[in-house]
Amino acid sequence: MGYDQDNIFAKILRGEAPAHSVYEDELTMAFLDVMPQADGHTLVLPKAPSQNLFELPDEAAGALLLTVRKVAAAVKQAFAADGIQLQQFNGSAAGQTVFHLHFHIIPCHTGRARRRHATAMADAELLKQHAQQIRAALGSERAR
């Protein structure tokens, strides 16, 4: 099975599908998950077409991790999180549902349970507000 150019993340990267973007550079993009486990749940992905971690070109791997670290710090600050959970799935058996490599950044608060993933769409206006909070924490307006 090869890379599917019609997956939702490929469409977002091409500007063919909407997203609440918070960061973008030449090699990576970050945007809010529309079915968040917590307020501020953000996805970071490489622009390189790779289904999983094992297909990511070496030159894109470093850029991806730097963006994950930068965006995670901003999410933590923007949502006054006690911690950050990173998730990354490779293959159906591991729980991957969109077959373009991506990291989940989920802000965590002591004593507060996270919502189940992929159960409910978040309000678009709330996502817009959350994206603004993260961009402010990043100190730039680099999103499309």
C-alpha positions in Angstrom: 0.0 0.0 0.0 1.5 3.3 -1.1 1.0 6.8 0.2 -2.6 8.0 -0.4 -2.4 11.6 -1.8 -6.1 12.0 -0.9 -5.8 11.5 2.8 -7.2 14.5 4.8 -3.7 15.7 6.0 -2.4 15.7 2.4 -5.4 17.8 1.5 -4.8 20.2 4.4 -1.1 20.5 3.3 -2.2 21.4 -0.2 -4.7 23.9 1.1 -7.7 21.9 -0.3 -9.2 21.3 3.2 -9.5 23.7 6.1 -7.5 23.6 9.3 -6.9 25.8 12.3 -3.2 26.2 11.7 -0.9 27.3 14.4 2.6 27.0 12.8 4.1 26.3 9.4 7.6 26.3 7.9 9.1 24.8 4.8 9.1 21.2 6.1 6.3 21.0 8.8 2.9 22.2 9.7 0.9 22.2 12.9 -2.9 22.6 13.4 -5.6 21.8 15.9 -7.2 18.3 16.1 -10.9 18.8 15.2 -11.8 16.0 17.7 -9.6 17.0 20.6 -8.9 15.0 23.7 -8.2 18.3 25.5 -8.4 21.9 24.7 -5.3 22.8 22.7 -4.8 19.2 21.2 -2.5 19.9 18.3 -1.2 17.8 15.4 2.3 18.3 13.9 3.2 16.7 10.6 5.9 16.7 8.0 5.1 18.1 4.6 7.0 15.1 3.1 4.5 12.4 2.0 5.1 9.6 4.5 2.5 7.2 5.9 4.5 6.5 9.1 7.7 7.1 11.0 9.6 4.5 9.0 8.9 6.2 5.6 10.0 9.7 6.8 13.1 10.9 4.9 16.0 11.4 7.3 16.4 15.1 6.4 12.7 15.7 7.4 13.0 13.9 10.8 15.0 16.5 12.5 12.8 19.3 11.4 9.7 17.4 12.5 11.0 16.9 16.0 12.1 20.5 16.3 8.6 21.6 15.4 7.0 19.2 17.8 9.2 20.6 20.6 8.5 24.2 19.7 4.7 23.7 19.3 4.5 21.6 22.5 6.1 24.3 24.5 3.6 26.9 23.1 0.6 24.5 23.8 1.8 24.0 27.4 2.1 27.7 27.9 -1.1 28.7 26.1 -3.2 26.2 28.2 -1.3 26.4 31.5 -0.8 22.7 31.2 0.9 20.7 34.0 2.3 18.4 31.4 2.2 17.4 27.7 1.5 14.0 26.3 2.9 13.1 22.9 1.3 10.4 20.8 2.4 9.0 17.5 1.0 5.8 15.9 2.4 3.7 13.1 0.0 1.4 11.3 -3.6 0.3 11.9 -2.6 -2.2 14.6 -1.1 0.7 16.6 -4.2 2.8 16.3 -3.3 5.0 13.3 -6.4 6.2 11.4 -4.9 8.9 9.1 -2.0 7.5 7.1 0.2 10.5 7.0 2.8 10.6 9.8 1.7 13.0 12.6 2.4 13.7 16.3 -0.4 14.5 18.7 0.4 17.1 21.3 -2.1 16.9 24.2 -2.0 19.3 27.1 -2.6 17.5 30.4 -3.8 18.9 33.7 -3.5 17.2 37.1 -6.9 15.8 38.1 -8.6 16.5 34.7 -9.5 13.5 32.5 -9.0 13.8 28.8 -11.8 13.2 26.4 -11.9 10.1 24.2 -10.4 10.8 20.8 -12.5 10.8 17.6 -15.8 10.9 19.4 -17.0 14.5 18.9 -16.2 17.5 16.7 -15.1 20.6 18.5 -16.9 23.9 18.0 -15.1 25.8 15.1 -15.2 29.1 17.0 -13.6 27.5 20.0 -10.9 26.0 17.8 -10.3 29.4 16.3 -9.8 30.9 19.7 -7.5 28.0 20.8 -5.4 28.4 17.6 -5.0 32.1 18.4 -3.8 31.3 21.9 -1.1 28.9 20.6 0.0 31.4 17.9 0.3 34.1 20.6 2.4 31.7 22.7 4.6 31.0 19.7 5.0 34.8 19.2 4.2 34.7 15.5 1.5 34.5 13.0 3.0 31.9 10.7 -0.2 29.9 10.1 -2.0 30.1 6.8 
